[in-house]
């Protein structure tokens, strides 16, 4: 359940803005968890953005040994 007044679109955009600063696998995994959680609350028009973020995060994570 979301907190009243929580803006999932703003949270998704904030996450997108910090993808480049995620340097450790644990940070990327945490971001993937956040996007997955937000997907359940997004308007359909933002779903493509969320899917793109998931793809980007998975590609970045695959670059680390043991995460392919």
N, C-alpha and C positions, 0 to 999 in steps of 0.2 A: 504494500500500500504506500502510495506516495504522500509526502507531507503536503498539506494544503499550501498553495502558493508556490510549490516547486515548479520550476520552469525546465522541463526536460530538454527542450530545444536549446536553451541557453547552456545547459550542462553539456550537451553534445557538441556545441560549437566551441566551448571552452576546452573540451577534451581534444577536439580536432586541432586547436591552436597550440597544444603542447606536445603533440605526437613527436615532433622533431627533437624534443629534449628528453625523450625516454631512451635511456642508454643501457638499461639492465633488463634481462629477461623478466625478472619479477615485476618491474614497473610496467612492462608491456602486457604481461598477463593480467595485472590489475586493471589496466585500461581496457583490455578485452572484456573482462568481467563487467566493468562499468557500462560499456557499450551494449553488451548483451542485456543487462538490466534495463537500460534506457529504451531498448527496442520495444519492450512491452508497453511503453507509455507514449511512444511517438505518434504524431499524426502521420498518415500514410505518405504525404509528400516529403517527409524527412527520412523515410525508411531507406531511400537510395543513398543518402549521405551516410547513414549508419552502416549500411552494407559496405560502402566504400572504405569506411574507417576500419571495419573488421578485416577486410582484405589487406589493407595497408599494414595493420598491426600484425596479422599473421605472416606476411612477407618479412617484416622486420624481425619477428621472433624466429622465423626459419633460418635467419642468418647466424644464429648462435648455435654452437655445437650442442647436440642432443635435443634440439627443438625442431628438427626438420619434419 
